[in-house]
């Protein structure tokens, strides 16, 4: 992250925005809302037990949580602040799909791969996605280490901890929806893969303290 952003700015490196880039608070909310809406649309007329289980989970847990966080946002920021675009100088060149799944270790070297979704983005989004990815667990000590170094490298780009805390909650719900979106529907059997449902439920229940 330090190397690709060294002496690199939006003004001297004309590159695309990252996939699903979040350039204001509204974008962070929108990326979560879209995920929820797609799942509701997909399962609202479902009849099977497993599909109803997903719909009930969305209606009883995810949507109320989303509304609660949205209310917190509106209580802490006015409409102008929510829609205000991130200053170009406060954006980073982000790999976007950043994490251990896109790192190859060979002897003492680390090779970073898969920059398909890379581009300019809010540094907060990279932290959220890196920490919240459900496929690997990062210890509190390592999170603290990463944040300490990240804030040192990109000092001045993340100024509002309250903003970060609320946005983090939206991305947590987004990741629950990402897991549910991986549910495979076997057309010939018309059944839903239960493993992804359980993974989403377990991930939510284990980490729902984030929403407090």
Secondary structure, DSSP 8 states (H G I E B T S, - for coil): -HHHHTT--TTTS---B-TT---SHHHHHHHHHHHHHHHHHHHTT--SHHHHHHHHHIIIIIHHHHHHHHHHHHHHS-HHHHH----GGGEEEE-SS-SGGGEEEETTEEEE---TT-EEEEHHHHHHHHHH-TTS---HHHHHHHHHHHHHHTTTS---HHHHHHHHHHHHHHHHHHHHTT--EETTTTEE-HHHHHHHHHHHHHHGGGG-
